[in-house]
Amino acid sequence: MILFDAVIAFLCNHGFTKTQASILIRKLPPVIVFNPEKTLLPKLEFFKSKGFSSTEVVKILSLSPSLLQRSLENQIIPSFEFFKNLIGSEERTLSAIKHFAGLLLVDLDSRSTPNVQILQEVNVPDASITYLLKYQPRVFMSSRERFRQIVEEVKGMGFNPMRVSFVLAVHALSSMSKAVWEKKIEVYKKWGFSNDEILVAFGKFPLFMAVSEDKITRVMDFLVNKMGLESSCVSKRPHLLSYSFEKRIVPRCLVYQALQAKGLIKKPKIIFMMLTSTEMWFIEKVVNLTKEEAPEILKLYEEKLAIAR
């Protein structure tokens, strides 16, 4: 109990709440026998020295408590330097770690280095590798054998290694098993997609297949059954599936319906522009331009966004 209280007190003195400290200890019980000053403090100081705020350090260690078990000199620092040299920027390396702190736990010799080399062998540009490291670093956790198999599969699908869509397809395939891939194919087919439409949509936007089965169903049910769209219209715009259902798709579609009911929308296909536009464009060109004829639109939109938050 004394050891437990000492570690709790140490963590609380370095940005953790008592609840966060207790959860971390439950995730990593051996931490209670660590010497806080000799084992924990140097790691906390390392992260802060690299520019992470106290809040970010707490989040990193809460999500990847195993970092506290790893050697600072033999694992954490070498991994940080490896990715910094590969990405070419300390700032982008920090961003990658914020996305996935487990990046620092990857075995450099058996996974990260070989997987980067596999991409380089097929002429994937450094910029695309950096993009993948920054935004989807979990991909590099794959074993060399599985990673090579995925890269070959992506090549076989006709993706151009010189385009960023190649690494997005690598990410999509590495994020699921074959069984999950097939389940998603079946879900799309239930909504009227043909095999060819699915493959074309994947080619246009590989993250189309990274969407969860639940989200595919919710979005398609809303767009097809509530909005009356044809599934083929969605298959031609696969990026629609990546948008937030609560924060974008539902609020903007409700605005579309309200404007259509008032006769302020003449061309039905404008719904796709409304869904894909930036927030600034949507506010300026849709909400603000119609506030005289339909002053309730802004209120409707703000209410739906508030509910989504």
C-alpha positions in Angstrom: 0.0 0.0 0.0 2.9 2.3 0.8 4.4 1.7 -2.7 1.0 2.2 -4.3 0.5 5.5 -2.5 4.0 6.7 -3.4 3.6 6.1 -7.1 0.1 7.7 -7.0 1.6 10.8 -5.3 4.5 10.9 -7.8 2.2 10.7 -10.8 -0.2 13.3 -9.4 2.8 15.7 -8.9 3.5 15.3 -12.6 0.2 16.1 -14.2 -2.0 13.0 -13.6 -5.2 13.2 -11.7 -5.7 10.6 -9.0 -8.1 8.7 -11.2 -5.7 8.7 -14.2 -2.9 7.5 -12.0 -5.0 4.7 -10.5 -6.0 3.5 -14.0 -2.4 3.5 -15.2 -1.4 1.4 -12.3 -4.2 -1.1 -13.0 -3.1 -1.3 -16.6 0.5 -1.7 -15.6 0.7 -3.3 -12.1 4.5 -3.6 -12.0 4.8 0.2 -11.9 4.2 0.2 -8.2 7.6 -1.4 -7.6 9.4 1.1 -9.9 11.6 3.7 -8.3 9.7 6.9 -9.3 12.8 9.1 -9.4 15.1 6.7 -11.2 12.7 4.9 -13.5 9.7 7.1 -14.1 11.0 10.7 -13.9 13.6 10.4 -16.7 10.9 9.2 -19.1 8.5 12.0 -18.2 11.3 14.5 -18.5 12.3 13.1 -21.9 8.8 13.6 -23.4 8.6 17.1 -21.9 12.0 18.0 -23.3 10.7 17.1 -26.8 7.9 19.6 -26.5 5.0 17.5 -25.3 2.8 19.3 -22.7 2.0 17.7 -19.4 -1.5 16.9 -20.6 -0.1 15.2 -23.7 2.4 13.2 -21.7 -0.4 12.0 -19.5 -2.4 11.0 -22.5 0.6 9.2 -24.1 1.4 7.2 -21.0 -2.2 6.4 -20.3 -2.7 5.0 -23.8 0.7 3.2 -23.9 1.7 2.5 -20.2 4.2 -0.1 -21.4 6.5 2.8 -22.3 7.2 3.1 -18.6 8.6 -0.5 -18.7 10.9 0.1 -21.6 14.4 1.3 -21.5 14.8 5.0 -22.2 18.3 4.6 -23.7 17.8 1.3 -25.5 14.2 1.6 -26.8 12.4 5.0 -26.5 15.2 7.3 -27.5 16.5 5.1 -30.4 12.9 4.8 -31.7 12.3 8.5 -31.5 15.5 9.3 -33.4 14.8 6.6 -36.0 11.4 8.1 -36.8 12.6 11.6 -36.6 15.4 10.9 -39.2 12.9 9.0 -41.4 10.1 11.6 -41.2 12.6 14.4 -41.4 11.1 16.6 -38.8 10.9 16.5 -35.0 7.5 18.3 -35.2 6.0 15.7 -37.5 7.5 13.0 -35.3 5.7 14.4 -32.3 2.5 14.5 -34.3 2.9 10.8 -35.2 3.5 9.9 -31.6 0.4 11.8 -30.6 -1.6 9.7 -33.1 -0.1 6.5 -31.8 2.4 6.4 -28.9 2.9 2.7 -29.5 5.1 3.7 -32.4 7.9 4.0 -29.8 7.4 0.4 -28.8 7.9 -1.1 -32.2 10.8 -3.4 -32.7 13.0 -1.4 -35.2 15.0 -4.3 -36.4 12.2 -6.7 -37.1 9.3 -4.4 -38.1 9.7 -0.7 -38.7 12.9 -0.7 -40.7 12.0 -3.7 -42.9 8.5 -2.4 -43.5 9.9 1.0 -44.6 12.4 -0.7 -46.9 9.5 -2.8 -48.4 7.8 0.5 -49.4 11.0 1.9 -50.7 11.6 -1.2 -52.8 8.4 -0.6 -54.8 9.3 3.1 -55.3 6.9 4.6 -52.8 8.1 8.3 -52.3 9.5 9.4 -49.0 6.6 11.9 -48.7 4.0 9.1 -48.8 5.9 7.0 -46.3 6.1 10.1 -44.0 2.4 10.6 -44.5 1.7 7.1 -43.4 4.0 7.3 -40.4 2.4 10.6 -39.3 -1.3 9.7 -39.7 -1.4 5.9 -39.6 1.7 4.8 -37.7 0.0 1.5 -36.5 0.6 0.1 -40.0 4.3 -0.3 -39.1 3.4 -2.7 -36.3 2.7 -5.4 -38.9 5.2 -8.3 -39.2 7.5 -8.0 -42.2 5.8 -11.0 -43.9 2.3 -9.7 -43.5 3.4 -6.2 -44.6 5.0 -7.5 -47.7 1.9 -9.5 -48.6 -0.3 -6.5 -48.2 2.0 -4.3 -50.4 2.0 -6.9 -53.1 -1.8 -7.2 -52.9 -2.2 -3.4 -53.2 0.1 -3.5 -56.3 -1.9 -6.3 -57.7 -5.0 -4.1 -57.4 -3.5 -1.6 -59.8 -2.6 1.1 -57.3 0.3 3.4 -58.4 3.1 3.3 -55.7 3.9 6.9 -56.7 0.5 8.2 -55.4 -0.5 8.6 -51.8 -3.6 6.4 -52.5 -1.1 3.5 -52.5 -0.2 3.9 -48.8 -3.8 4.6 -47.9 -4.7 1.2 -49.5 -1.9 -0.4 -47.5 -3.3 1.1 -44.4 -6.9 0.0 -45.2 -5.8 -3.6 -45.8 -3.5 -3.8 -42.8 -6.3 -2.6 -40.5 -8.5 -5.7 -41.0 -8.4 -9.4 -41.5 -9.6 -11.1 -44.7 -12.7 -12.2 -42.9 -13.5 -8.6 -41.9 -12.8 -7.4 -45.5 -15.3 -10.0 -46.8 -17.9 -8.9 -44.2 -17.7 -5.3 -45.3 -18.0 -6.4 -48.9 -21.3 -8.2 -48.0 -22.5 -5.1 -46.1 -22.0 -2.9 -49.2 -23.6 -5.5 -51.4 -26.7 -5.4 -49.1 -27.0 -1.7 -50.0 -26.9 -2.4 -53.7 -23.2 -2.1 -54.5 -21.8 -4.4 -57.1 -18.4 -6.0 -56.9 -17.1 -3.7 -59.6 -18.5 -0.6 -57.8 -16.8 -1.6 -54.6 -13.5 -2.1 -56.2 -13.8 1.2 -58.1 -14.8 3.0 -54.9 -11.8 1.5 -53.1 -9.5 2.6 -55.9 -10.8 6.2 -55.7 -10.7 6.3 -51.9 -9.1 3.4 -50.1 -10.3 4.4 -46.7 -13.8 3.5 -48.0 -13.0 0.0 -46.8 -11.6 1.1 -43.4 -15.0 2.3 -42.3 -16.7 0.1 -39.7 -19.6 -2.1 -40.6 -21.8 -0.3 -38.2 -21.0 3.1 -39.7 -21.5 1.8 -43.3 -25.0 0.6 -42.2 -25.9 3.9 -40.4 -24.7 6.1 -43.2 -26.2 4.1 -46.0 -29.5 3.7 -44.2 -29.7 7.4 -43.7 -28.7 8.4 -47.2 -30.8 5.8 -49.0 -33.9 5.4 -46.8 -34.1 8.9 -45.2 -32.7 11.0 -48.0 -33.8 8.9 -51.0 -30.4 8.7 -52.6 -29.4 5.9 -54.9 -26.6 3.6 -53.6 -24.8 4.2 -57.0 -24.6 7.9 -56.1 -22.8 7.0 -53.0 -20.5 4.5 -54.6 -19.3 7.2 -57.0 -18.4 9.4 -54.0 -16.9 6.9 -51.5 -15.4 9.6 -49.4 -18.9 10.4 -48.1 -18.5 7.3 -45.8 -15.5 8.9 -44.1 -17.4 12.0 -42.9 -18.8 12.2 -39.3 -22.3 10.9 -39.3 -23.4 13.1 -36.4 -21.4 16.2 -37.1 -21.7 16.5 -40.8 -24.0 14.1 -42.6 -27.1 14.5 -40.5 -27.0 18.2 -39.8 -26.3 19.2 -43.4 -28.9 16.8 -44.8 -31.5 18.2 -42.5 -30.6 21.7 -43.7 -31.0 20.4 -47.3 -34.4 19.0 -46.5 -35.6 22.2 -44.8 -34.4 24.4 -47.8 -35.9 21.9 -50.3 -39.3 22.1 -48.4 -39.3 25.9 -48.8 -38.5 25.6 -52.5 -35.1 27.2 -52.1 -33.3 24.2 -53.7 -33.9 23.5 -57.4 -31.2 21.0 -58.2 -31.4 17.8 -56.0 -27.7 16.9 -56.7 -26.6 20.0 -54.8 -26.8 17.8 -51.7 -23.4 16.3 -52.6 -21.8 19.7 -52.8 -23.4 20.5 -49.4 -22.0 17.3 -47.9 -18.5 17.6 -49.3 -17.8 21.3 -48.9 -15.7 22.9 -46.1 -17.5 24.2 -43.1 -16.7 27.8 -44.1 -18.2 27.3 -47.6 -21.3 25.6 -46.1 -21.9 28.5 -43.7 -21.2 31.2 -46.2 -22.9 29.8 -49.3 -25.8 27.8 -47.8 -26.7 29.0 -44.3 -25.9 32.7 -44.5 -27.2 33.1 -48.1 -30.6 31.7 -47.1 -31.1 33.3 -43.7 -33.4 36.0 -45.1 -35.8 33.5 -46.7 -35.3 30.8 -44.0 -34.0 32.4 -40.8 -34.6 29.2 -38.9 -31.9 27.3 -40.9 -29.0 28.7 -38.8 -30.8 27.7 -35.6 -31.6 24.2 -36.9 -27.9 23.7 -38.0 -26.5 25.0 -34.7 -28.9 22.8 -32.7 -27.9 19.6 -34.5 -24.2 20.4 -34.1 -24.7 21.0 -30.4 -26.4 17.7 -30.0 -23.5 16.0 -31.9 -21.0 17.5 -29.5 
